[in-house]
Amino acid sequence: MKLTDIFLALGENGFREVVRSISIGKLRTYQVYERLKTRAHLPKLNVEGLRKVAPRFWQRISEGDEELAADLAQGVLVSNLEMVVETLDHLGVPHNAGFFEKDLDASNILTEGWQQRAYDELKGKYRGPALVFYLNHLAMEVTKADKPFTPSEPADV
């Protein structure tokens, strides 16, 4: 599974919702701002600019732009770090403030159905598309999943 697959699985409305969750302040804090600004082809990156370029982002993601997908994913993850930490805590995945070792073997922790269980537990607290994005991102990173997870009930947009 690729990052573009994860974004595409959200659908265009879910994708826009996830882009809207990006915090400019968090991008600056985690030094992702300049890279995303460059990738967005914007002279200045702000919330309004992100909303305006979301349709172009969707087109580029649809065309398989993995570099854009990687930069957007980083922006989404750092902007939703509280959700990331709570998800990892809920699942029992060892981490350091939301970051875990790249060679982490979580096969004994992330047992069958873990994504649906986490989604059911956290969906009332976090926006559905962002949560589904993170669950798929985690699956891609840790379990090497081959297709995106879709919750049994649609994520609210």
Secondary structure, DSSP 8 states (H G I E B T S, - for coil): --HHHHHHHTHHHHHHHHHHT--HHHHHHTT-HHHHHHHHT-SS--HHHHHHHHHHHHHHHHTT-HHHHHHHHHHHHHHTHHHHHHHHHHHT---BTTB--TT---TTTS-TTHHHHHHHHHTTTS-HHHHHHHHHHHIIIII--SS----SS----
